[in-house]
Amino acid sequence: MNEHTDSSAQEMSSSRGTPARDVAPTIKARDDIDGCGCLECRNIETTVTRRTVLDAFVWSVRLFRSYPSVVAFAGIIILTNRLLETNAINILPMPAISMIEATTAFAFIVLIRAYVGTIVAGELTSDPVTIREGLYRSFARMPALVGLIVLIVFSVMTLPFLILLPLLVLVGTVPGNLVEMVGFPVAAAVGGLVFAVPFLLLLFKFWFAPEACVIGQYGPIESLRISWHITTNYRGKFVLIAVIATGSALSIYLPTSLPEVGTGMVALNPVLSMLSASIGELFSIVWASAYAHIYIQGIVS
Protein backbone atom coordinates (compact mmCIF):
# COMPACT_ATOMS: atom_id res chain seq x y z
CA MET A 1 0.00 0.00 0.00
CA ASN A 2 1.07 3.60 -0.53
CA GLU A 3 -0.30 7.09 -0.54
CA HIS A 4 -1.37 6.77 -4.18
CA THR A 5 -4.24 4.55 -2.94
CA ASP A 6 -5.36 7.07 -0.35
CA SER A 7 -7.96 8.73 -2.54
CA SER A 8 -9.71 5.43 -3.31
CA ALA A 9 -9.67 4.47 0.36
CA GLN A 10 -11.13 7.87 1.18
CA GLU A 11 -13.94 7.36 -1.32
CA MET A 12 -14.73 3.89 0.04
CA SER A 13 -14.93 5.29 3.57
CA SER A 14 -17.33 8.00 2.44
CA SER A 15 -19.49 5.53 0.51
CA ARG A 16 -19.94 3.46 3.68
CA GLY A 17 -21.16 6.57 5.46
CA THR A 18 -18.17 6.65 7.83
CA PRO A 19 -16.49 10.04 8.31
CA ALA A 20 -12.97 9.88 6.88
CA ARG A 21 -11.48 11.30 10.02
CA ASP A 22 -12.66 8.28 12.05
CA VAL A 23 -11.35 5.41 9.92
CA ALA A 24 -7.76 5.26 11.21
CA PRO A 25 -7.31 1.73 12.66
CA THR A 26 -7.51 1.23 16.41
CA ILE A 27 -5.64 -1.84 17.65
CA LYS A 28 -6.35 -2.91 21.22
CA ALA A 29 -5.69 -6.01 23.30
CA ARG A 30 -8.09 -8.91 22.76
CA ASP A 31 -9.67 -8.42 26.18
CA ASP A 32 -10.45 -4.79 25.37
CA ILE A 33 -12.45 -5.31 22.16
CA ASP A 34 -15.95 -6.54 21.44
CA GLY A 35 -16.25 -9.58 19.21
CA CYS A 36 -13.51 -11.78 17.80
CA GLY A 37 -9.92 -10.65 18.27
CA CYS A 38 -8.20 -13.17 16.00
CA LEU A 39 -5.70 -12.06 13.38
CA GLU A 40 -8.06 -12.81 10.50
CA CYS A 41 -10.82 -10.64 11.92
CA ARG A 42 -8.30 -7.86 12.52
CA ASN A 43 -7.00 -8.29 8.96
CA ILE A 44 -3.45 -8.79 10.23
CA GLU A 45 -1.20 -11.33 8.54
CA THR A 46 0.60 -13.95 10.61
CA THR A 47 3.94 -12.74 9.22
CA VAL A 48 3.51 -9.61 11.32
CA THR A 49 3.69 -11.63 14.54
CA ARG A 50 6.73 -13.57 13.32
CA ARG A 51 8.99 -10.66 12.49
CA THR A 52 11.97 -10.08 14.74
CA VAL A 53 12.85 -6.64 16.07
CA LEU A 54 15.43 -6.19 13.32
CA ASP A 55 12.90 -7.36 10.72
CA ALA A 56 10.55 -4.66 11.99
CA PHE A 57 13.31 -2.07 11.53
CA VAL A 58 14.01 -3.18 7.94
CA TRP A 59 10.27 -3.20 7.24
CA SER A 60 10.06 0.37 8.55
CA VAL A 61 12.78 1.54 6.16
CA ARG A 62 10.85 0.08 3.24
CA LEU A 63 7.60 1.58 4.52
CA PHE A 64 8.88 5.13 4.13
CA ARG A 65 9.30 4.58 0.39
CA SER A 66 5.54 4.14 0.11
CA TYR A 67 4.67 7.02 2.43
CA PRO A 68 6.62 10.11 1.35
CA SER A 69 4.51 12.23 3.72
CA VAL A 70 6.49 10.78 6.66
CA VAL A 71 9.77 11.81 5.02
CA ALA A 72 8.30 15.22 4.14
CA PHE A 73 7.09 15.95 7.68
CA ALA A 74 10.36 14.68 9.13
CA GLY A 75 12.30 16.80 6.63
CA ILE A 76 10.47 19.95 7.70
CA ILE A 77 11.22 19.30 11.37
CA ILE A 78 14.87 18.40 10.71
CA LEU A 79 15.36 21.47 8.48
CA THR A 80 13.87 23.67 11.21
CA ASN A 81 16.26 22.14 13.74
CA ARG A 82 19.23 22.88 11.48
CA LEU A 83 18.08 26.49 10.99
CA LEU A 84 17.82 26.89 14.75
CA GLU A 85 21.50 25.93 14.97
CA THR A 86 22.58 28.73 12.60
CA ASN A 87 23.01 32.45 13.16
CA ALA A 88 20.32 33.26 10.60
CA ILE A 89 17.60 32.58 13.17
CA ASN A 90 19.00 35.27 15.48
CA ILE A 91 17.22 38.00 13.49
CA LEU A 92 14.03 36.91 15.24
CA PRO A 93 13.22 38.04 18.79
CA MET A 94 14.18 35.62 21.55
CA PRO A 95 10.55 34.76 22.54
CA ALA A 96 9.86 33.77 18.93
CA ILE A 97 12.98 31.58 18.82
CA SER A 98 12.00 29.89 22.07
CA MET A 99 8.51 29.24 20.72
CA ILE A 100 9.91 27.72 17.51
CA GLU A 101 12.30 25.53 19.50
CA ALA A 102 9.52 24.28 21.79
CA THR A 103 7.16 23.63 18.88
CA THR A 104 9.83 21.78 16.90
CA ALA A 105 10.83 19.65 19.89
CA PHE A 106 7.20 18.75 20.57
CA ALA A 107 6.59 17.89 16.91
CA PHE A 108 9.70 15.73 16.74
CA ILE A 109 9.25 13.91 20.06
CA VAL A 110 5.45 13.53 20.14
CA LEU A 111 3.65 14.46 16.92
CA ILE A 112 5.82 12.62 14.39
CA ARG A 113 5.83 9.46 16.52
CA ALA A 114 2.04 9.58 16.74
CA TYR A 115 1.70 10.13 12.99
CA VAL A 116 4.14 7.33 12.12
CA GLY A 117 2.34 4.97 14.51
CA THR A 118 -0.98 5.65 12.78
CA ILE A 119 0.58 5.00 9.36
CA VAL A 120 2.07 1.71 10.58
CA ALA A 121 -1.28 0.60 12.03
CA GLY A 122 -2.98 1.23 8.70
CA GLU A 123 -0.31 -0.62 6.74
CA LEU A 124 -0.30 -3.70 8.98
CA THR A 125 -4.10 -3.97 8.84
CA SER A 126 -4.22 -3.41 5.06
CA ASP A 127 -6.28 -0.29 5.72
CA PRO A 128 -4.07 2.55 4.45
CA VAL A 129 -4.30 5.83 6.31
CA THR A 130 -4.47 9.10 4.42
CA ILE A 131 -2.46 12.15 5.45
CA ARG A 132 -5.64 13.78 6.76
CA GLU A 133 -6.59 10.73 8.81
CA GLY A 134 -3.09 10.36 10.20
CA LEU A 135 -2.91 13.99 11.25
CA TYR A 136 -6.41 13.90 12.71
CA ARG A 137 -5.62 10.88 14.88
CA SER A 138 -2.30 12.42 15.94
CA PHE A 139 -3.79 15.75 17.00
CA ALA A 140 -6.86 14.10 18.54
CA ARG A 141 -4.60 12.08 20.85
CA MET A 142 -2.45 15.06 21.86
CA PRO A 143 -4.17 15.74 25.22
CA ALA A 144 -3.84 12.09 26.22
CA LEU A 145 -0.23 11.98 25.00
CA VAL A 146 0.70 15.07 26.99
CA GLY A 147 -0.85 13.55 30.11
CA LEU A 148 0.99 10.30 29.40
CA ILE A 149 4.34 12.05 29.06
CA VAL A 150 3.78 13.87 32.34
CA LEU A 151 3.03 10.54 34.04
CA ILE A 152 6.11 8.88 32.55
CA VAL A 153 8.44 11.71 33.54
CA PHE A 154 6.96 11.83 37.05
CA SER A 155 7.24 8.05 37.47
CA VAL A 156 10.79 7.57 36.16
CA MET A 157 12.07 10.47 38.26
CA THR A 158 10.04 10.06 41.47
CA LEU A 159 10.08 6.30 42.07
CA PRO A 160 13.88 5.91 41.72
CA PHE A 161 14.32 8.87 44.10
CA LEU A 162 12.02 7.21 46.65
CA ILE A 163 14.15 4.07 46.40
CA LEU A 164 17.31 6.15 46.85
CA LEU A 165 15.85 8.12 49.78
CA PRO A 166 16.48 5.45 52.49
CA LEU A 167 20.12 5.33 51.43
CA LEU A 168 20.40 9.11 51.77
CA VAL A 169 18.76 8.94 55.20
CA LEU A 170 21.22 6.21 56.23
CA VAL A 171 24.15 8.36 55.13
CA GLY A 172 22.80 11.24 57.21
CA THR A 173 22.21 9.20 60.35
CA VAL A 174 25.41 7.15 60.48
CA PRO A 175 27.99 8.72 62.84
CA GLY A 176 30.93 10.17 61.00
CA ASN A 177 31.30 10.89 57.31
CA LEU A 178 30.21 7.71 55.56
CA VAL A 179 31.33 9.03 52.18
CA GLU A 180 34.87 9.49 53.44
CA MET A 181 34.80 6.07 55.06
CA VAL A 182 33.94 4.15 51.88
CA GLY A 183 35.44 6.66 49.44
CA PHE A 184 33.63 9.07 47.15
CA PRO A 185 33.91 6.87 44.00
CA VAL A 186 32.26 3.94 45.80
CA ALA A 187 29.54 6.13 47.31
CA ALA A 188 28.82 7.77 43.95
CA ALA A 189 28.73 4.40 42.18
CA VAL A 190 26.33 2.89 44.73
CA GLY A 191 24.04 5.93 44.70
CA GLY A 192 24.07 6.11 40.91
CA LEU A 193 23.33 2.40 40.61
CA VAL A 194 20.44 2.54 43.08
CA PHE A 195 18.90 5.40 41.09
CA ALA A 196 19.80 4.24 37.56
CA VAL A 197 18.50 0.66 37.75
CA PRO A 198 14.85 1.51 38.57
CA PHE A 199 15.04 4.56 36.28
CA LEU A 200 16.08 2.48 33.26
CA LEU A 201 13.70 -0.33 34.18
CA LEU A 202 10.70 2.00 34.29
CA LEU A 203 11.79 3.71 31.08
CA PHE A 204 11.89 0.33 29.35
CA LYS A 205 8.56 -0.82 30.80
CA PHE A 206 6.82 2.37 29.62
CA TRP A 207 8.55 2.50 26.22
CA PHE A 208 5.49 1.51 24.17
CA ALA A 209 2.99 3.62 26.08
CA PRO A 210 2.87 6.33 23.34
CA GLU A 211 1.94 3.68 20.76
CA ALA A 212 -0.75 2.29 23.08
CA CYS A 213 -2.12 5.81 23.53
CA VAL A 214 -2.26 6.59 19.79
CA ILE A 215 -2.80 3.25 18.04
CA GLY A 216 -4.88 1.66 20.80
CA GLN A 217 -6.52 4.93 21.90
CA TYR A 218 -5.95 4.01 25.53
CA GLY A 219 -5.90 6.62 28.28
CA PRO A 220 -2.60 7.61 29.93
CA ILE A 221 -2.80 5.13 32.84
CA GLU A 222 -4.09 2.30 30.64
CA SER A 223 -1.27 3.00 28.15
CA LEU A 224 1.27 2.44 30.91
CA ARG A 225 -0.42 -0.84 31.81
CA ILE A 226 -0.42 -2.05 28.21
CA SER A 227 3.23 -1.12 27.69
CA TRP A 228 4.19 -2.91 30.91
CA HIS A 229 2.34 -6.01 29.70
CA ILE A 230 4.03 -5.97 26.27
CA THR A 231 7.54 -5.58 27.64
CA THR A 232 6.89 -8.30 30.23
CA ASN A 233 5.62 -10.91 27.78
CA TYR A 234 7.75 -10.10 24.73
CA ARG A 235 9.57 -13.27 23.61
CA GLY A 236 12.90 -11.66 22.76
CA LYS A 237 12.96 -9.37 25.79
CA PHE A 238 16.75 -9.01 26.00
CA VAL A 239 17.04 -8.50 22.24
CA LEU A 240 14.37 -5.82 22.51
CA ILE A 241 16.28 -4.07 25.30
CA ALA A 242 19.48 -4.22 23.23
CA VAL A 243 17.75 -2.84 20.13
CA ILE A 244 16.09 0.03 22.02
CA ALA A 245 19.42 0.88 23.64
CA THR A 246 21.22 0.67 20.29
CA GLY A 247 18.64 2.79 18.51
CA SER A 248 18.72 5.45 21.21
CA ALA A 249 22.53 5.40 21.36
CA LEU A 250 22.91 5.77 17.60
CA SER A 251 20.58 8.75 17.56
CA ILE A 252 22.77 10.41 20.21
CA TYR A 253 26.18 9.11 19.10
CA LEU A 254 26.04 9.96 15.40
CA PRO A 255 25.63 13.74 15.84
CA THR A 256 28.73 13.85 18.09
CA SER A 257 30.97 11.30 16.36
CA LEU A 258 30.77 12.11 12.66
CA PRO A 259 32.01 15.72 13.00
CA GLU A 260 35.18 14.34 14.63
CA VAL A 261 35.96 12.56 11.36
CA GLY A 262 36.32 15.93 9.72
CA THR A 263 38.47 17.59 12.37
CA GLY A 264 41.32 17.72 9.89
CA MET A 265 39.07 19.44 7.35
CA VAL A 266 37.87 22.58 9.08
CA ALA A 267 35.75 23.66 6.11
CA LEU A 268 33.78 20.40 6.13
CA ASN A 269 33.27 20.19 9.88
CA PRO A 270 30.05 22.31 10.00
CA VAL A 271 28.63 20.34 7.09
CA LEU A 272 29.43 17.02 8.75
CA SER A 273 27.91 18.26 12.00
CA MET A 274 24.62 19.18 10.31
CA LEU A 275 24.61 15.95 8.29
CA SER A 276 25.26 13.73 11.30
CA ALA A 277 22.57 15.44 13.38
CA SER A 278 20.05 14.99 10.55
CA ILE A 279 20.95 11.32 10.13
CA GLY A 280 20.53 10.75 13.86
CA GLU A 281 17.07 12.34 13.79
CA LEU A 282 16.07 10.26 10.74
CA PHE A 283 17.17 7.14 12.60
CA SER A 284 14.88 8.13 15.48
CA ILE A 285 11.89 8.34 13.12
CA VAL A 286 12.65 4.94 11.59
CA TRP A 287 12.87 3.49 15.09
CA ALA A 288 9.49 5.09 15.89
CA SER A 289 7.99 3.03 13.05
CA ALA A 290 9.67 -0.12 14.37
CA TYR A 291 8.31 0.58 17.87
CA ALA A 292 4.78 0.90 16.46
CA HIS A 293 5.24 -2.43 14.67
CA ILE A 294 6.44 -4.08 17.89
CA TYR A 295 3.47 -2.67 19.80
CA ILE A 296 1.02 -4.14 17.28
CA GLN A 297 2.94 -7.40 17.25
CA GLY A 298 2.84 -7.61 21.03
CA ILE A 299 -0.80 -6.55 21.45
CA VAL A 300 -2.23 -9.11 19.00
CA SER A 301 0.03 -12.05 19.84
N, C-alpha and C positions, 0 to 999 in steps of 0.2 A: 504494500500500500504506500501511497505517497500523497502529496498535497494536490496533485493533479486530479485526484478522485474526490476531492473535498466537495466540489460543487454538486456532484451527483449524490453524495451522501447527504448533503444539505437538503436537496430536493426530496429525497426519500423520507427524511425526517419530517419535512413540512407536509408531505402527502399523507403521512400517518396521523397528522394532527398534533404532533409533539413539537413544542417550541424548540428551535435549534439550540438555544442556550442551555437546555436541560438534558441533552443527549450524550454528554461526556460520560464514559463508563465509570461506574462506582463498583469497586471490588472490595468486598468485606469478607470476614471469616465466615465459615459455613454456619456457625451457630448464630450469626447476626443477620441472616437473610431469611426471607420467607420462601418456601418452596425448595426445589432441588438445588444443591450446591455442587453438583458434579462438574467435571471439566467440560463435558459435552454441553451441558445446559448453559455454562458460562461462555461457551465458544472459545475455550482456551485449549490449544494443542498440548499433547502430553510432552512434546519436546521442550516446552517451556519449563516444566518441572525438572527436566533432566539436565539442563544446562548447568555447568559449573560457574563459579564466580568469574573466572577469566573468560568463559564463553559469553557470559552476559556483557562483559566489557567489550569484547570484539563485536558482538551483536549491536551494541550501542553506537560504535563507530560507524557501522554500516547504516544504522538507522538515520543518522544525520544527513546522509546522501539523499534520502527520500523526503526529508523535512528541512528544506533550506531556511524555513522561518526560525528554527532553533539557532542556526548559525548566524542568521541576520540579527536576531535579538541579542545573542551573545556578542556579536561583533560591535554592536552599538554600545553595549556596556563596557567592553574592553577598550574601545576607542576613547570613550569618556574617561576611563581610568588613566589612559596614557596622556590625555590632554591635561588631566589634573596634576600630572607629574611634571609638566612643563611650565615655563615662565609665562606662556601666553595667557594662561588662565588668571594671572595676577591682575589683569586689567579690570576684572570684576570686583565688586566690593566683597569684603570678607564674609558677611552673612550669606551672600549668594553662593560663594564657594563652599561654605559649610553645608548649605542646603543641597547643593549638587553632590557633594561627597556622601552625605547621608542617604540621599535618594539612590545613588549608584550602588552603594554598599547594600542597601535593602533589596534592590532589584537583583543584584548578583547572588546574595546569600539566600534570599527567600523566594522572590518572584520567579526567577529563571528555573529554580529547582521545582517549584510547583508546576510551571508550564511544561517542563520536560517530563515530569511524572505523569501528567495528563496525556501527553502525546504517547508515552510508552504504554499506558493502560489501553488506549485506543488501538494501538498496533497489535498488542498481544491478544486482544479480544476480537480482532478482525473488524473493528468498528472505528475506522479512522476519524480522528478529531480535527476539525477545522481550526484555523487560527482564532476565529471568533469564539468558538467553544472552549478552546484551550485557555484563552485569556479570561473568559467569563468565569470558568471554574477557578482559575488562579486567584482572581481578584475577589471572588465570592468567599474563598476560604481564608482570606487575609486576616480577618479578626481572630479566627480560631488559631491560625498559624502564629500570630503575634502572642496570643495567650500561651500557646504551647512553648514558644521560645522562652518566654518569661519563666515558665515552670521548669524548663530544662536548666536554664542558667541558675535559677534559685536552688534546684536540687543538687546539681553537680558542684556548687560552691558551698552550700550550707551543710549538707550531710557529711562530706569529708571533714569540714571544720569541727562538727560536733564529735566526730570520732577522734580528732586530734586534740580536742579540748581536755579530756582527762589527762593526757600526757603533759599538756601545758600546766595544768593544776599540780601535777606531781612534781614537775620541775620547780614550781613556786613554793611548794611546801617542804621539800627535802632540805634539811639543814646543809648549809654550805652552797657553793656554786657547782651545781651538777654538770653544767656545760664544761667547766674547767676540769672537772674530775674525769669525764669520759673523753674530753677533747671536742673542740668545735666541729671538725669534719664528721665525727661519728654522730654527734647530736643533730647536725644538719641533715645527714643522710637518713637517720631514723625518722625525724620529723617529716622530711620530704616524702619518704616512703609511705608513712602512715597516711599522709594526705593524698599522694599521687595514686595509690592503688584504688581506693574507692572512687576517686575522681574519674580515672580512666575506665573503671568498670561501669559506672553510671553512664558515662558518655557513650560507651559501646552499647549498653542495654537500650538507650534511648535513640540510637542512631537512625532508626527507620520510622520514628514518630512523625516527621514531616510528611513522609509518603502515606502513612496511615491517615493523617489529617486531610490530605488532598485527595488521594485516590480512593480511600475508603470512606471519606467524609465523616470520620470520627471526631468527637470533641477532644480537647487538649488532654484531659486525664485518660480517656479511653485510648487515645493515640499512644500514650506512654505504656499502657497495659499491652496493647497489641505489639509494639516494638519489643517489649520485654519478652513476650511469648515467642516472637520470631527468632530473636537472638538466642533464646534458651533451647529451642528445638531444632535449630538449623543443623543439618547433618555435618557439614564441613565447617564447624564453628571456629576452629583454630586457623583454617585457611581464610575464612571470612575476616577474622581479626587481622591477619597478616595483610590481606588485600586492602582493607580500610586504612591500615597504618601506612602501607606503601603509597596508596593513592593520595592520602593527606600529605605525606612526606614529600612526594614528587611535586605537588602543587606549591609547597613552601621552598623546597630545595632548588628547583630549576631557576626561579628568579634570582637567587643569590649565587649560584654556581656558574652559570653560563657567562656572565660578564667577566668572571675571573679568567676565562679562556682568552679574552681579548685584552688583557692587561698590558700586553706588549704592543697593542695597536690602539693607541689612545683615541684615534678618530672613530674606531668601530665600537668602542666600549659603550657609549650611550645607545647605539643601535642594538647591540647585543642585550643590553639591559632591558630595553623595551620589548624586544623579541622574546626573551626568556620569560618575562612577566606575563606576556600574552599567552605563551604556550602553557604556562602553569595554570592560568585561568581557564583555558580551553580544556585542559585535563580535568579540572574540577567539574566542568559541565558534562563531560563524557561520563565521569564517575557518578554524577547525579542520575543519569539515565540508567547506569548499571544498578544503582541502589533501588530505583523504582522497579526494575526487573526482579531484583532479589526480594523485594517486599511482596510483589505479586506471586512470585514462586513460593515464598514461605506461607502466604496467607491461604493459598488454594491447595497446598500439599497436605 
